[in-house]
């Protein structure tokens, strides 16, 4: 049986077919970052305080950092509808698969976001907040005018890592039938009866590489602008 020759010209064709599904990948990343930020804020707030909430936050971080992404995705996708049916007699199995993917990664990356937010907040000198309160600012004003801008700078490099990691982990969405870029790539391979497998994965590699570099460059430029006149945090 003759071996099929590698077809370099097939790679651009795959890229053209896969790129329309980039919007699904962006939806997963954006939705996850929104909900993971909310979870992360609650976790960071709990960790900063002493008491029971701190232990709960530590337990949450420990548990979700140890669960493989694909295992949690299956648990959420197959288990959550059964849980809702059992507790509330509500059928959620018809929900869009993207909801289950976003929920899964929000739980996973919420743990990372919590640690990033906590570290960034604690990196800001508390004396600045005290000085702001002394001159008449409220705690809310002091946070948004003094603490948050500096904490955001400290968090930028880690936020870039979280987003790039999320883009790569999001490729697992195809395992529950959500057609994103990876899912479309698998469809292309299936439609060609397993042929052009290498070309298809090389095309996906190029797309994800470009996306990752775009995130790194964007956050690097943002860091430089925010750090103008001072030391660059990312450096």
Secondary structure, DSSP 8 states (H G I E B T S, - for coil): -------THHHHHHHHHHHTTHHHHHHHHHHHHHHHHHHHHHHHHHHHS-SHHHHHHHHHHHHHHHS-HHHHHHIIIIIHHHHHHHHH----TTS-HHHHHHHHHHHHHHHHHHHHHHHHHHHS-HHHHHHHHHTT--HHHHIIIIIHHHHHHHHHHHHHHHHHHHHHHGGGGGGGT--SHHHHHHHHHHHTTTTTHHHHHHHHHHHHHHHHHHHHHHHHHHHHHHTTTS--S--
